[in-house]
């Protein structure tokens, strides 16, 4: 009898905890109509989004293959298993899921944790990979799914999830599972694309991560889009300058670094990159002028070492004659 009472108490506690979670961050107002961005459609369904039925524990590869396929990447869950699936955990971690698209020449862009950003991307024609938690804080049940649409009239989301090609979820149920999962949401971008809901900080961080394994041409597309979208962001110009420099286009790189310096004169990293570009253009005098005001003692160790190395290279170049003086005055 005592054992039964303990089991009953545990069941009541479980149900109470579940009820608490189901009420967390849930209002009685319709979610979708209240969060639709200006100009958004009342109903969206991205029917062409690929579908891969989930195998046991492998919702991550299946969901990721769907969003990559929507971005014109020809892949399958089986091909992604070695990249993102961790057998010991019977699942996929977010860090692997975020990194995997870069292996296919795509940016992985994490959305800000608001419903309107998910709706904005669906309106832009991009399916959204989301992380759900169907369990409790102390007993989570993680699940990756792909949101392919919504219907504001019925306040429902449409998902590719598990073994269901088309699953309709009440918005309230979706929000509970999404909230308990940390509101993680990601879209996959081709180089040169920018998410409809993008903010410069998140996008530039994603582009910097992408740059590490991308070709100079791919990086140039990503940062060129950023420069056009946010011309007052120094980091966008620095990123494009880095891509140009890697491609050997030192004059273009100098132009972009000069723009970054104009926007942020105290950015010693941009100044050092500009000096390096000028030196490679055969302009040691201008490179020396660029670094002259920099107080290396105030810099972080890595940047201090870079600036000192550039200064040594400048001094080694001496007063080399300049064949084309116009190259030494990049216009920002």
N, C-alpha and C positions, 0 to 999 in steps of 0.2 A: 504493500500500500504506500509506504514511504517512497519507494522507487518511482511509483506511478505519479505521486505528488510532485517529485522533483522533475520528472519528465514534463508534467503539465505546466509547471512553473517556467521551465526552459522554453516551452512552446509559446506560452503567453509573452515571455520576454522577447522572443524572436518576432512574434507578430507585432508587438508594441514598437520594437525597433524598426520593423518594416513600415509600419504605419507612419512613424516619424519621418522616415526617409521619403515616403511617398508624398508627405505634406511639405517637405522642405522646398523652398523656392518655387512653390506652385501657387498660382493665383486662380481665381475663378474666371478671370478674363481670358478670352481667346489669345493664344500666344502669337500666332502667325500674323493676323491683321494688325496687332499692336506693334509689331516689329518690322513690317514691310518698309523697305527703303523707298524714298520718293521715286515715282515712276515705275515701281515694280509691278509685274503682272500679278493678277489675282490667283493664277494657277500656272504651275510649271511642272513639266515632267520630261526629263532628259532620257527618252526612250532608247536612244542609241548607245547608252552606256553599257559596256560589256558586262556579262554576268558569268561568274565562275562559282559553282556550288562549293561550299566549304567542306573540306574533309575534316576529320576529327582534330580538334584543337587548332586548326590552321585557318582561322578567320583572317589573320593578318595578311598572309600571302594572297588569299582570295580577294580581299578588299583592295589591297594595293595593286594587284593586277588589273582590277576594274578601272581605277582612276588613271593608271598608266595607259591602259588601252584607250581611254577617252582622250588622252593626250597624244594619240598616234604612236604609242610604243607597242611593238609587237612582242608580247611576253605572256607567260602563263604562271599560275600559282606554283607549279612544279619548279619552274626556273627560279622563282623567288625564295623558295623554301631554304636553300643553303645560305641566302643572304640575310633573311630576317627572322627565320624560325629558330627558336632555342628549345631543343627537345627536353632539356632538363627542367624547363619552366612550363612546358606544354603551351607555348605561346610566343608572342613577339613583343619586344620592348619598344617603347616609343622612339628611342634613339636610333634603333636600327630602321624603323619605319620611316623616320625623317631622312636618314642618310641614303636609303636605297635608291630613290629617284635620281640622285646625282650620278649613279652608275650608268644611267640611260640617257644622260644629257638633259636632265630636267631639274628645275628648281623645286624644292619642297618648301612651300610657304605656309607657315602656321598662322591661322586666323586669330585675331583677338577674340577673347572668349565671350562674345556677344552673339545673340541669335541673328541680329540684323546682318552680320557679316556672312553668315551661312546663306541667308536668303539672297543677299546681293550676288554671291558667287553663282548660285543656281540661276539667277536671272541673267548672268553673264554667260551661261552655258557650260559651267564647270561643276561636275559632281564633287561632293565634299566627303572626304574620309573622316569619320568621327570615331571616338573611343567612348564606349558605354561601360557602365558598371551595373550589372544586374543584381549584385549582392549587397553586402553591408560593409561599412568601413573596416570592421575586423574580419570580414569574410568576403572579400571581393570576388566577383565573377566578371572578368574583363571580356569585352567583345568589340571587334572592329566591324563597322558597317559602312555603307556608302549611301549618302543621301542623294537621291536623284530628282527629287521634286517635292512639291507641297500643294495643298489646296486650301486657300484661305477661307473658302465658304464653309468647309467642314472642319477646319482647324486640324488637318492631318498632314503628316509627312509620308513620303514614299521612299522606300529604301531597297537597296540590294543588300540582303542580310542572310548570313548562314546558307541554308539550302533554298531560300525563297528568292526567286527572281524579282518579285514585286510584292513587298510587304508594306501595308498601310498601317501607320502608327498614329494614334491620337497624339496631338502635340504635347499634352500634359504628360503622358507616359514617356514620350521621347525626352522631354526636358528633365524628368527625374533621373533617367538612366544616364543622360549626357552630363547633367550636373554632378552626379555621383562619380562619374568618370573623369572629373576635372575640367570638363568642357573643352577637351582637346579636339581640334578640327584642322584639317590640312587640305590644301588644294595643290595640284601639280601644274607647274607652269613651263611652257617652252621658253627657251632663252629669248628675251625680247618682249615677252608678255608680262603684264603687271596685273595683279589681282584687282578686281573691281573695288574691293574694300581695303586695299593696301594702305598702310601708313609707311612713311619713309624709313623709320627705324627698323621695323620688322622686315621690310623688303631688303634693305641694304645688308642686314645680318644674314638673311637667306642667300643673297647674291654673293656675299663674302664666303660663306660655306661652300656654295656651288663653285666658286672660282678655284678652289684648291685642287679640284680634279678635272676642271674644264679646260678646253683648248682656249687659246687667246681669242679666237673668233667667237666662241660661245660666250666667253666672259664679256667681250666687247658688246655683244647684243644685249646682255643682261644689264650692264651699267649704262649703255647708251639710252636704254629705255628709262632708266632712273634719272639721268641728266635731263631728259626731255620732260619728265613728269614733275621733277623737283629740282629745278635749275638753281635754287638757292641752298642746296644741301652740299656742303664741301665734300662729304664722304662719297657722294655719287661721282663727282669729278675725279676724286682720287682713285676710285675703283676703275673708272674708264681709262684714266691715265696708266694704271697698272697693266690693264689689258693691252693698251697700245705699246707700252714699254716692252712687255713680253713678246709682242709681235715684231719688235725691232723698229717700230715707228716712233723714233725719239722726238721728232718735231711735234707730232700730235700729242705725245705724252707730256711734253713740256707745256704745251698749250693748256692741257687739262689740269696739270699741277698748278700752273699759274692762276687758273680760275679758282682753284681751291684755296690758294694762298690769299687771293683777293677777298674771298668770302670769310676766311679765318686766318688773319695774319699771324696769330700765335700758334698755328699748327706746325710744329717743328718737323713732323713727319712729312707733310706735304712740301715744306721748304726743302728738306733734304732730298726728296724725290725729284723736285724741280732742279736742284743743283746737280744731281747725278745725270739727269737728262741733258742739261746744258753742257756738262762735261763730255758726254757721249756725242754731242753735236759739234764738239771742237771749240767750245766757248768757256775755257777755264776761268777767264777774268769775270765773266758774268756769274759763273758758278760760285766763285769766291765771294763776290758781293752778296749773293743770296744767303750764304751761311755766316757771313761776318757778324750779324747781330745776335746769333743764337748763343745763349748761355748754356753750354753743355752740362755744367754742374747741376742745373735744375732739371735735367731730363732723366727719365727712367733709364735703367742700365742698358737695356737692349737698344733703345733709340740713341742713347749717348754713344754707344759703340758704333752704330751706323753712321752718325754724323762725323765722328772722329775719323772713321775709315774714308768717308767721302772727302774730308779735308786733306787727308794724306794723298789721295789720288789726285786732288786738285794741285797740290804742291808739286807732286811728281810730274804733272803735265807742264809745269812752268808757265812761260808766256808764249805758248804755241801760237803761231800765226793763224788767223781766222780767214778761211777761204770765202765764206759767205756770211758777212756780218748780220744780214737780215734774220738768219737762223738763231741768232743770239738774243732776240727780243721777242719771245713768244707773246702773242696777244691773247688775253683772257676774254 
